[in-house]
Amino acid sequence: MNNGFTTTINDGIAEIVINRPPVNALNDAGWHALADEINRVGASSEARVIVLRSEGRGFCAGVDIKELDKEPERIVSVNAGNYRSFEAVHRNPLPVIVAVHGFVLGGGIGLAGAADIVVASDCATFGVPEVDRGAMGGGAHLQRLFPVQKVRMMYFTGDSITAAEAYRLGAIEQVVTKAELRDAALAIAAKIAAKSTVMIRLAKESLNGIEDGNLETKYRWEQGFTLQAYASKDSAETRRAFVEKRDAKFEGK
């Protein structure tokens, strides 16, 4: 275990598994370590495809809010860790399959939205509670999964959507039971790993090059608003309320 995840490589398939109880929310060091590991695996001659998944109650709840509540000055480094992790998935020379279950929130959305292929268990739910945590971010990656108005509905309300709805909207390749999730992801990975590594790497670079806009630039724009949000009392109150498990109380309301 290293900063909340493990890595194995078998038959050209690299499997990176997040496991940081209770909700797979990575801290500052964890996000940077994850970015480093995804980049390391992508540069490895052993790997031909990457599967990113999690153990526990859900895929990923994003950043460690408790750490940021105690040390809000860490937000700049946490932002950088998020950026680097999502970029490591999106710009990786290898295809990245993300297999999600349970909650897919915040940084979990970033990882899934940056991926090449997403498979989900039927218990998965997708959400961006950022406005309720005093932050911004995730919209660019969410918009890579869902239509723009659906993204705005989710962002403004904080409401989540189910795996079935995500599948209907075309964001997910397969919806399976939780017990079948790992095997489903590995089956797709095996098909890719059996092909020419040279051709697959060229295909990944080519497909990234024809996308509309620049995902990393869009996300960097959002992160500037996170820093602006952190300068407000409302932002601090949302984190304190989350830690204390109560409703946030805003001035003037």
C-alpha positions in Angstrom: 0.0 0.0 0.0 1.4 3.4 -1.0 -0.7 6.5 -0.3 -3.9 4.6 -0.7 -3.5 2.4 -3.7 -1.7 -0.7 -5.1 -0.5 -1.6 -8.5 0.0 -5.0 -10.3 0.8 -5.8 -13.9 -0.1 -9.1 -15.5 -0.2 -10.0 -19.2 0.2 -6.4 -20.2 -2.7 -5.2 -18.0 -1.8 -2.8 -15.3 -4.3 -2.7 -12.5 -4.2 0.3 -10.1 -6.5 -0.2 -7.1 -7.4 2.7 -4.8 -8.1 1.5 -1.2 -8.2 4.3 1.3 -11.0 3.8 3.8 -13.5 4.9 4.6 -14.5 6.6 1.3 -11.4 6.5 -0.9 -10.9 10.3 -0.5 -7.2 10.9 -1.2 -5.2 13.4 0.7 -2.7 15.9 -0.7 0.1 13.4 -0.9 -2.1 10.7 -2.2 -3.2 12.6 -5.3 0.3 13.5 -6.2 1.4 9.9 -5.6 -1.4 8.6 -7.8 -0.4 10.9 -10.6 3.2 9.7 -10.4 2.1 6.1 -10.4 -0.2 6.4 -13.4 2.5 8.2 -15.3 5.1 5.6 -14.3 2.9 2.7 -15.5 2.2 4.5 -18.8 5.9 4.7 -19.4 6.5 1.1 -18.5 7.4 -1.4 -21.2 5.4 -4.1 -19.2 2.0 -2.4 -19.5 -0.2 -2.1 -22.6 -3.4 -0.9 -21.0 -4.4 0.4 -17.5 -7.4 -0.5 -15.4 -8.1 1.9 -12.5 -10.6 0.8 -9.9 -11.2 0.8 -6.2 -12.1 -1.4 -3.2 -14.5 -0.5 -0.4 -17.8 1.4 -0.3 -17.3 3.5 -3.4 -14.9 4.4 -6.2 -13.7 7.8 -5.0 -15.1 10.6 -2.9 -12.6 13.1 -4.1 -10.3 15.1 -1.9 -9.9 14.7 1.9 -12.2 17.4 3.2 -11.0 16.9 6.8 -7.4 17.6 5.8 -8.5 20.8 4.0 -10.6 21.8 6.9 -7.6 21.7 9.2 -5.1 23.0 6.6 -7.0 25.1 4.0 -3.6 26.4 2.7 -3.1 23.0 1.2 -5.7 23.7 -1.5 -3.1 24.9 -4.0 -1.2 21.6 -3.7 -4.3 19.5 -3.7 -5.5 21.4 -6.8 -2.2 20.5 -8.4 -2.5 16.9 -7.4 -6.0 16.6 -8.9 -4.8 18.3 -12.1 -1.8 16.0 -12.4 -3.9 12.8 -11.7 -6.6 13.6 -14.2 -4.0 14.6 -16.8 -2.1 11.4 -16.2 -5.2 9.5 -17.1 -6.3 11.6 -20.1 -2.8 12.1 -21.6 -1.4 8.7 -20.7 0.1 7.0 -23.8 -1.9 3.9 -22.8 -5.7 3.5 -22.9 -7.1 3.8 -19.4 -10.3 1.9 -18.4 -11.9 3.2 -15.2 -14.2 0.7 -13.3 -16.5 2.5 -10.8 -18.9 1.4 -8.1 -20.8 3.1 -5.4 -20.2 6.8 -5.1 -18.3 8.6 -7.9 -17.8 12.1 -6.5 -15.5 15.1 -7.0 -12.1 13.8 -7.9 -13.7 10.5 -8.8 -15.6 12.3 -11.5 -12.3 13.7 -12.7 -10.7 10.3 -13.0 -13.7 8.8 -14.8 -14.2 11.8 -17.0 -10.5 11.7 -18.1 -10.7 8.0 -18.9 -10.9 6.4 -22.3 -13.5 3.8 -21.3 -15.8 3.6 -18.2 -17.6 0.6 -16.9 -19.8 0.7 -13.8 -21.6 -1.5 -11.4 -25.3 -1.0 -11.1 -24.9 0.5 -7.7 -22.7 3.4 -9.0 -23.9 7.0 -8.7 -22.2 10.1 -10.2 -22.2 13.5 -8.6 -20.3 16.8 -8.1 -21.1 18.2 -4.6 -18.4 20.9 -5.1 -20.8 23.9 -4.4 -21.7 22.2 -1.1 -18.0 21.8 -0.2 -16.9 25.4 -0.9 -15.0 24.5 -4.1 -15.2 24.4 -7.8 -13.9 21.9 -10.4 -15.0 18.7 -12.1 -17.3 20.4 -14.6 -14.9 19.9 -17.5 -14.6 16.2 -16.8 -18.3 15.8 -16.1 -19.1 17.5 -19.5 -16.8 14.9 -21.1 -19.3 12.3 -19.8 -22.7 14.0 -20.0 -24.6 16.7 -22.0 -24.0 20.3 -21.0 -27.5 20.9 -19.4 -27.3 17.7 -17.4 -23.9 18.8 -16.1 -25.4 22.1 -15.0 -28.3 20.5 -13.3 -26.0 18.2 -11.4 -23.6 21.0 -10.6 -26.1 23.6 -9.3 -28.2 21.1 -7.3 -25.6 18.6 -6.2 -27.9 15.8 -7.3 -26.4 12.5 -8.4 -27.4 10.3 -11.2 -27.5 6.5 -11.4 -25.4 4.2 -13.5 -28.5 3.3 -15.5 -29.1 7.0 -16.3 -25.4 7.4 -17.1 -25.6 4.5 -19.5 -28.7 5.9 -21.2 -26.7 9.2 -21.7 -23.9 7.3 -23.3 -21.2 7.8 -20.7 -20.6 4.2 -19.8 -19.6 1.2 -21.9 -21.2 -1.4 -19.6 -23.3 -1.6 -16.5 -22.8 -4.9 -14.6 -23.2 -6.1 -11.0 -20.6 -5.2 -8.5 -19.4 -8.8 -8.4 -18.9 -8.7 -12.2 -17.2 -5.3 -12.4 -13.5 -6.2 -12.2 -14.0 -9.1 -14.7 -15.8 -6.8 -17.1 -13.0 -4.2 -17.0 -10.3 -6.8 -17.4 -12.1 -8.4 -20.3 -12.0 -5.1 -22.2 -8.4 -4.6 -21.2 -7.5 -8.1 -22.5 -8.9 -7.2 -25.9 -6.8 -4.1 -26.0 -3.7 -5.7 -24.6 -3.8 -8.4 -27.4 -3.4 -5.7 -30.1 -0.3 -4.0 -31.4 1.1 -1.7 -28.7 2.5 0.6 -31.3 -1.0 0.9 -33.0 -2.8 1.4 -29.7 -0.4 4.1 -28.5 -0.8 5.9 -31.8 -4.6 5.6 -31.6 -4.6 7.1 -28.1 -2.5 10.1 -29.2 -4.6 10.5 -32.3 -7.9 10.5 -30.5 -6.8 12.9 -27.9 -5.7 15.3 -30.7 -9.1 15.4 -32.4 -11.1 16.2 -29.2 -12.9 19.5 -29.1 -11.0 22.0 -26.8 -8.3 21.2 -24.3 -9.6 19.3 -21.2 -6.6 20.3 -19.0 -7.0 24.0 -19.9 -10.7 23.9 -19.1 -10.1 22.3 -15.8 -7.3 24.8 -14.9 -9.9 27.6 -15.6 -12.2 25.9 -13.0 -9.5 25.6 -10.5 -8.9 29.3 -10.4 -12.5 29.7 -9.1 -11.8 27.1 -6.4 -9.0 29.5 -5.1 -11.5 32.4 -5.3 -14.1 30.3 -3.4 -11.6 29.5 -0.7 -11.3 33.2 0.0 -14.9 33.4 1.1 -16.4 32.6 4.5 -19.1 30.5 2.9 -16.4 28.1 1.6 -14.9 27.6 5.1 -18.4 27.1 6.5 -19.3 24.4 4.0 -16.2 22.4 5.0 -16.7 22.9 8.8 -20.4 21.8 8.4 -19.3 18.7 6.5 -16.8 17.7 9.1 -19.3 18.4 11.9 -22.1 16.6 10.0 -24.5 19.4 10.1 -26.2 21.8 7.7 -24.1 24.8 6.6 -25.3 28.2 7.9 -24.5 31.2 5.6 -24.6 34.8 6.5 -27.7 36.6 5.4 -29.8 33.4 5.3 
